[in-house]
Structure formats: structure tokens, C-alpha cells
Amino acid sequence: MARRKAAAQAAPAGDDGRTIYAVAKGVDMVNGHPVTEGAVRLTTAEALYDQALGRISPQPAVQDGTSDDRA
């Protein structure tokens, strides 16, 4: 249940239902795809496995409603 709550508080990434997640240092694959940047956009279902392993974490929403793209 804590995972769902954390994902709900993450910054929305757009109308496609995906959320921006920060990628932990040293991680080169998330959800079966290579990581080329410090952040990925995933649905809650796609993120569950990597989030449970600590590979990604939801990026907090910035007060102006946009995401914080610093990773």
C-alpha cells in the first residue's frame, strides 16, 4: 500500500497516465529497457518491480505543477 501512495504523490508526466521516476545511480536497465537519462516515464504497474528493488523513485511534484527533472 505504501508503494501506491508514493506513486500517487509523484509528479504526473502527462495525459498518458505515466509518471516520471528518478533512476538510481548505476542502474542501466529499467522495465527491460536501457536507461540513457536520469529519469524514466512509466505507468504505476510498469514501475512496481523496479521501485520495489530501489532502482527508481517517484520524482516529487514542483509547486508550479511541473516535475523536477533533476536526477
N, C-alpha and C positions, 0 to 999 in steps of 0.2 A: 504494500500500500504506500510506503514511503516513496517508492520509485515513481508511482503515478503522480503523487503530489508534487514531487520535484519537477517532473516533466511538465506539469500544468503551470508551474511558475516560470518556466523557461521562456525566452523570447520567441514569439511566433515569427516564422520566416516568410510568411506569405499566405496566400489563399489556397495553396495546395495541401495544407494540413501538415506541413513539415516544420520542424523546429531546428534551430541552429544549436549544435553541440560543439564545445571546445574539445579538441583532441589532445590527450596527454602526450608529453614529450616521449619520443622513442617509439611511438605507435605508427606503423606504416600501413596497416590494413584495418578498415572498419566496415562492418557489414559486408565483408567479402570483396571490398573494392579498395584499391590503393589510395592512400591519403597523400595529397600533394600540397594541401594548405593546412593551417592550424585549426580549421573548423569544417564541419560537415553538416548537411541538411538531411535529416531523417524523420520518418514518422515515429510515433511513440513505440509502435510494435517493432520497427526496424532497430531502434536504439536499445531495447531492453537488454539484449545479450551483452553488447559491448559496454553498456553503462554498468551492468552488474559486475563486470570484470574490472571496472575502474579505468577503462580505456578512453571513455568520453564522459563529459559532464555538461549539463544544460548551461548555456550562457544566460546570465541574468538579463532581464529587460532593462533598458536605459529609460530614464524618466520621460524622454520625449517620444517613447513608444517604439523606437528602433532598437535593434540588437547591438550589442557591444562586440564588434568583430575582432577585437584583440584576443589573441590566443597565446 
